[in-house]
Amino acid sequence: MPFPLITYDRAQDEYVITIDRRVLEGGPSWSNNPPEFDYAYVDRVSGYYDRETRL
């Protein structure tokens, strides 16, 4: 998940993700097979969430 999609709510002491649940659930996952954390992976994740690559 790209960091720009995450905000911190100090009053509730929790992180908030402002994205549709279906989009979040369908996003890139590596629960079974960790990816190689390279530029291709960053591009894939950023592309899925329609964000610019930010490094």
URCOR-V488157 format. One line per field, one symbol per residue. ss: DSSP state (H for helix, E for strand, L for the rest). phi: phi as a letter, one per 20 degrees, with the letter a starting at -180 (. if undefined). psi: psi as a letter, one per 30 degrees, with the letter a starting at -180 (. if undefined). A space follows every 50 residues. Layout:
BEGIN
ss->???
phi->???
psi->???
END
This chain:
BEGIN
ss->LLHHHEEEELLLLEEEELLLHHHHHLLLLLLLLLLLLLHHHHHHHHHHLL LLLLL
phi->.fgfedcdeffelbecdebfgffffefgccfdcgfeecffffffffffel cffcc
psi->kkeffklkjeefhlkkjikkeeeefglkkheejklkiaeeeeeeeeeegh llkj.
END
